[in-house]
Amino acid sequence: MFSRILILLIGFVCCTPPVMSADSSGQLTITPITSIALVKANQAQSAQIQLFEYQSYFKTDDFGLVDANGLVVVEGKDAYLIDTPWSEKDTLALVDWIKQQGFVLKASISTHSHADRTAGINYLNSIGVSTHVSAMTQKILAKQDQALANQPFNGNSFTLANGLLEARYLGAGHTVDNIVVWIPKAQLLFGGCLVKSAHSKSMGYIAESSLTDWPITISKVKAAFPDAEVVVPGHGAIGNVELLDHTQGLVKDYLTKSAQ
């Protein structure tokens, strides 16, 4: 289905915590990933696409050391971030790594307002990178007095880099503003925290979740991306479309137990 080649250190699995320590752990891992669809796409075009999963880590008061997934998507020499690392320090380290590879960071898109998706926005703004969030996420960031993206988008869909990345809002779940990002040439779906990893046995942080909407939103994701070959959750190991079923099951089980 897909392959992964370890570059640095691999981390652990959890979900977005409500309380975080003052600094990140200083760890950052970067792993190349590919898919059958991406190999075929690269055979048919001159501008090669490369994908890298990165994980940043935060020591939380509630869940201990937690990893958070993001992606670096490269077409030719142009690089794009899906979510920022969990701190500005780790964002700077990731940007330095991108430069060392000979890539040029053009833009980022954050999938919801939590710090494990947006903590690096201020730094990216300061170095002239286009930062994108939905209008809903921008409103939440403003209300929380957090750094704002310089290119918020309206509506339920947004494309970046001539369709290399397609962002979609399909409904509430982990948060009211969570979006997913589709990379059609790789048939890869970045689910973010809307999607749980296969090893997730609990709901994690749900204080800002819309639990009744969550399974409905996952159904919409399934319908929107039936060709997904690779699915990246917000935390934990990469999987396939079975992660969508797993997430639905977790939420439904939680709702059933809560009603008893």
C-alpha positions as CSV (number, residue, x, y, z in Angstrom):
1,M,0.0,0.0,0.0
2,F,2.6,2.5,1.0
3,S,6.2,2.5,2.3
4,R,8.0,4.5,4.9
5,I,11.8,5.0,5.3
6,L,13.0,6.2,8.7
7,I,15.2,9.3,8.7
8,L,15.1,10.3,12.4
9,L,13.5,8.9,15.5
10,I,9.9,7.6,15.5
11,G,7.4,8.5,18.3
12,F,4.3,7.6,20.2
13,V,0.5,7.8,19.8
14,C,-2.2,10.0,21.4
15,C,-4.5,12.9,20.8
16,T,-4.5,16.7,21.2
17,P,-4.2,17.5,25.0
18,P,-5.9,20.4,26.8
19,V,-2.8,21.4,28.9
20,M,0.7,21.6,27.5
21,S,4.1,22.4,29.0
22,A,6.0,25.5,28.2
23,D,8.3,24.0,25.6
24,S,8.3,21.1,23.2
25,S,10.5,18.1,23.8
26,G,12.9,19.3,21.1
27,Q,12.4,16.1,19.1
28,L,11.5,16.2,15.5
29,T,11.2,13.1,13.2
30,I,11.0,13.1,9.5
31,T,10.0,10.1,7.4
32,P,9.7,9.8,3.6
33,I,6.4,8.1,2.6
34,T,5.1,7.0,-0.8
35,S,2.2,5.2,-2.4
36,I,1.5,3.2,-5.5
37,A,-0.5,6.1,-6.9
38,L,2.4,8.5,-6.2
39,V,4.9,6.2,-7.9
40,K,2.7,6.1,-11.0
41,A,2.2,9.8,-11.0
42,N,5.9,10.5,-10.8
43,Q,6.5,8.1,-13.7
44,A,4.2,10.2,-15.9
45,Q,5.4,13.7,-15.1
46,S,8.7,15.6,-15.0
47,A,8.1,17.6,-11.8
48,Q,8.6,14.9,-9.1
49,I,6.4,14.9,-6.0
50,Q,7.9,13.8,-2.6
51,L,6.1,13.3,0.6
52,F,7.5,13.4,4.1
53,E,5.7,12.8,7.3
54,Y,7.1,14.7,10.3
55,Q,6.3,14.2,14.0
56,S,6.8,16.8,16.7
57,Y,6.4,16.0,20.3
58,F,5.0,17.8,23.4
59,K,5.1,16.8,27.0
60,T,1.6,17.3,28.3
61,D,0.3,17.4,31.8
62,D,-2.6,15.1,30.9
63,F,-1.2,12.5,28.5
64,G,2.6,12.6,28.9
65,L,4.8,12.8,25.8
66,V,2.6,13.0,22.7
67,D,3.4,13.0,19.1
68,A,1.7,15.1,16.4
69,N,1.8,14.3,12.7
70,G,2.2,16.7,9.8
71,L,3.3,16.5,6.2
72,V,5.9,18.2,4.0
73,V,4.6,18.0,0.4
74,V,7.2,18.8,-2.3
75,E,6.7,19.3,-6.0
76,G,9.9,19.9,-7.9
77,K,11.7,22.2,-5.4
78,D,8.5,23.8,-4.0
79,A,7.5,22.7,-0.5
80,Y,4.2,22.9,1.3
81,L,3.3,22.1,4.9
82,I,0.2,20.5,6.1
83,D,0.1,21.7,9.7
84,T,3.0,23.2,11.6
85,P,5.0,21.5,14.4
86,W,3.8,21.8,18.0
87,S,6.1,24.7,18.8
88,E,7.9,27.6,17.1
89,K,11.2,26.1,17.9
90,D,10.3,22.8,16.1
91,T,8.9,24.8,13.2
92,L,12.2,26.6,12.8
93,A,14.0,23.2,12.9
94,L,11.7,21.8,10.2
95,V,12.1,24.9,8.0
96,D,15.9,24.5,8.3
97,W,15.6,20.9,7.3
98,I,13.5,21.9,4.3
99,K,16.2,24.4,3.2
100,Q,19.0,21.8,3.7
101,Q,17.2,19.5,1.2
102,G,17.3,22.3,-1.4
103,F,13.5,22.9,-1.2
104,V,11.8,26.3,-0.9
105,L,8.9,26.5,1.5
106,K,6.0,28.3,-0.2
107,A,3.0,27.8,2.0
108,S,1.3,26.0,4.9
109,I,-2.2,25.0,5.7
110,S,-3.4,24.2,9.2
111,T,-6.3,21.7,9.7
112,H,-7.7,23.2,12.9
113,S,-6.9,25.8,15.6
114,H,-5.1,23.7,18.2
115,A,-1.4,24.4,18.8
116,D,-0.3,21.0,17.4
117,R,-1.5,22.4,14.0
118,T,-0.9,26.2,14.3
119,A,2.0,26.9,16.8
120,G,4.4,27.7,13.9
121,I,2.1,30.2,12.1
122,N,3.7,33.3,13.6
123,Y,7.2,32.2,12.6
124,L,6.1,31.2,9.1
125,N,4.5,34.6,8.7
126,S,7.7,36.3,9.8
127,I,9.8,34.6,7.0
128,G,7.3,35.4,4.2
129,V,5.5,32.0,3.9
130,S,1.9,32.0,2.9
131,T,-0.1,30.6,5.8
132,H,-3.6,29.3,5.2
133,V,-6.5,28.3,7.5
134,S,-10.2,28.3,7.1
135,A,-12.2,31.4,8.0
136,M,-13.7,29.4,10.9
137,T,-10.2,28.5,12.2
138,Q,-9.1,32.1,11.8
139,K,-12.0,33.3,13.9
140,I,-11.1,30.9,16.7
141,L,-7.4,31.9,16.6
142,A,-8.4,35.5,16.8
143,K,-10.7,34.9,19.7
144,Q,-7.9,33.1,21.6
145,D,-5.5,35.9,20.8
146,Q,-3.2,33.5,18.8
147,A,-1.2,34.2,15.7
148,L,-3.4,34.6,12.6
149,A,-2.8,33.1,9.2
150,N,-2.0,35.6,6.5
151,Q,-4.2,33.9,3.9
152,P,-7.5,32.6,5.4
153,F,-9.9,31.1,3.0
154,N,-13.7,31.2,2.9
155,G,-16.0,28.3,2.0
156,N,-15.8,24.6,2.5
157,S,-13.0,23.9,-0.1
158,F,-9.7,25.3,-1.0
159,T,-6.9,24.2,-3.4
160,L,-3.2,25.0,-3.1
161,A,-0.4,24.8,-5.7
162,N,-2.7,24.3,-8.7
163,G,-4.5,21.4,-7.1
164,L,-1.6,19.6,-5.5
165,L,-3.4,19.9,-2.2
166,E,-7.2,20.0,-1.8
167,A,-8.6,21.1,1.6
168,R,-12.1,20.2,2.5
169,Y,-14.4,21.0,5.4
170,L,-17.0,18.2,5.7
171,G,-18.3,18.9,9.2
172,A,-17.4,19.0,12.9
173,G,-15.8,16.2,14.8
174,H,-12.6,16.5,16.9
175,T,-13.3,20.2,16.7
176,V,-15.9,22.3,15.0
177,D,-13.4,23.6,12.5
178,N,-11.4,20.5,11.5
179,I,-10.6,20.1,7.8
180,V,-9.0,17.3,5.9
181,V,-6.4,17.6,3.1
182,W,-6.4,15.4,0.0
183,I,-3.4,14.9,-2.2
184,P,-4.9,13.4,-5.3
185,K,-1.7,12.4,-7.1
186,A,-0.7,10.2,-4.1
187,Q,-4.3,9.2,-3.2
188,L,-3.3,10.3,0.3
189,L,-5.8,11.7,2.8
190,F,-4.4,13.8,5.7
191,G,-7.2,13.3,8.2
192,G,-5.6,15.3,11.0
193,C,-7.3,14.9,14.4
194,L,-10.6,14.1,12.8
195,V,-9.1,10.6,12.3
196,K,-7.8,8.3,15.0
197,S,-4.9,5.9,14.6
198,A,-5.5,2.2,14.6
199,H,-3.8,1.9,18.1
200,S,-6.1,4.6,19.6
201,K,-8.4,3.0,22.1
202,S,-9.9,6.1,23.7
203,M,-11.2,9.4,22.4
204,G,-8.4,11.5,23.9
205,Y,-9.1,15.2,24.3
206,I,-12.8,15.9,23.4
207,A,-13.6,19.1,25.3
208,E,-14.1,20.9,22.0
209,S,-15.5,18.0,20.1
210,S,-18.9,17.6,18.4
211,L,-19.4,13.9,19.2
212,T,-22.8,13.5,17.5
213,D,-21.5,15.1,14.3
214,W,-18.2,13.2,14.3
215,P,-19.5,9.8,12.8
216,I,-21.6,11.7,10.2
217,T,-18.6,13.7,9.2
218,I,-16.5,10.6,8.8
219,S,-19.2,9.1,6.5
220,K,-18.9,12.3,4.4
221,V,-15.1,11.8,4.2
222,K,-15.6,8.2,3.1
223,A,-17.9,9.4,0.3
224,A,-15.7,12.3,-0.7
225,F,-12.5,10.2,-1.0
226,P,-13.4,6.7,-2.0
227,D,-10.0,6.3,-3.7
228,A,-7.9,7.0,-0.6
229,E,-4.9,4.7,-0.5
230,V,-3.1,6.2,2.5
231,V,-4.7,7.9,5.5
232,V,-2.7,10.0,7.9
233,P,-4.2,10.6,11.4
234,G,-3.4,13.6,13.5
235,H,-1.5,11.4,16.0
236,G,-0.1,7.9,15.6
237,A,0.8,5.5,12.8
238,I,-0.2,6.0,9.2
239,G,-2.9,3.6,7.9
240,N,-5.5,3.2,5.2
241,V,-9.3,3.8,4.9
242,E,-9.8,1.3,7.8
243,L,-8.8,4.2,10.1
244,L,-12.1,5.9,9.1
245,D,-14.1,2.9,10.2
246,H,-12.0,2.6,13.4
247,T,-12.7,6.3,14.2
248,Q,-16.4,5.9,13.6
249,G,-16.4,2.9,15.9
250,L,-14.6,4.6,18.7
251,V,-17.0,7.6,18.7
252,K,-20.1,5.4,18.5
253,D,-18.9,3.2,21.3
254,Y,-18.1,6.3,23.4
255,L,-21.6,7.7,22.8
256,T,-23.2,4.4,23.6
257,K,-21.3,4.0,26.9
258,S,-22.0,7.6,27.8
259,A,-25.8,7.1,27.3
260,Q,-25.9,4.1,29.6
